[in-house]
Amino acid sequence: MSSIEITVIDREGVKTPGVEWEDGESLMECLVRNSFPILAICGGNASCSTCHSFLDEVSFETAGEIDEDEADVLDSLTESEREPTSRLTCQIPWDMDLEGAVVRIGPF
């Protein structure tokens, strides 16, 4: 099975490089498997914002388009919670091109 490495920054600003993201996982599944504080209440169905995180700009562009369901959930966040590179990690599938991505976990 293939994997790539990403860097994750938690809510306290602690940076963890070298987090392995395995082929076949969503980014949310990777974060949960590695014990990061992602609640994933809806189970990856883009119907809550408990996996909301921020990507670095290059990875945001690489991760693909935001579909209507994800856009609706992101639109429900307040201005202080959302940033230009906000994504629901459940909607980001593994992609070799995301090697080296920096993911900062969003607020609760």
N, C-alpha and C positions, 0 to 999 in steps of 0.2 A: 504494500500500500504506500502511496506517495504522501509526503507531507512537506509543508513549508514552515518557515519560522516567521513569527510576527512579534512585535513588541506591544505589550499591554500596559496602560497606565491606569491605576485604580483611582477611586474617588479621592484618596488622600494624596495623590500625586506620586505614588510609588511606581517606578518604572520596572517592568519585568521583561527583559529581552529574551529571545530564544524560546518563546512559547510555540510548541508544535501544533500546527493546524493540519489535521488529517483529511485526505481526499475523501469526499462523500459527506463531510460535515458542513453544516452551516457555521458561520462565524459564532452565532449564539451557542451552538452545541460545543464548539471548541472552548469558549469561555466558561461554560458550565462544567465541562469535563476537567478543566484546569482549575476549578474551584474559585473562579472570580465571582464577585457578588452580582450576578445577573439572575433575576428572579424567573424570567421566562414564564410568567403566569399563564399566558394563552397557549403555551406549547409550540410556539413558532408559527402561529397563524396570522401574524400582522394585525392582531386585534387589540393589543395593549401596547404600552410603551416601556415595559419593564426591562427590555433588552436594548433600549436606546443608548447609542454611543456615538462618538465622533471619530472620523477617520482623518488621516493626514490627506492633504489635497490631492496628491497623485493617486493614492489608493481610492479616494472618493470617486475620481474620474474613471478608474479601472473597474470598480465594482459594478458597473452597469446602471441601467435606468431604474428610477424609483417608480414602482407601479402605483396604480390608483389607491389600492388598499393601504399601502405603506404611506403614501402622501397624505391620506386622510388622518392617519394616526399621528404623523409628524405635525400636521396642521393643528392638532388639538393641544400641542405643547405650548407653553407660554413662551414669550420672546426671550425670557431669561434662561429657559431650559434648552432652547434650540439654537444651533449654530449652522452656518452654511454647509458644513460637512456632516450634519446629523444623518444617521441611518439607524434603522432597526436591524440589529445584527442577525435576526432570524431570517432576514430577506437577502442575505449575502452568502451565496454558495461558495464553496472552496474554488479557488482558481489559482493556478500556478503563478499567474501574473501578479498576485497579491503578496508574493514573497517580500518580506521586509516591511509590510504594512505596520503602521502605528495606530493603535486603537486606544482611545481614551474613553473609559466607561462614563456614561452620562449620569446625571443626578437621578435620585429616586423620584 
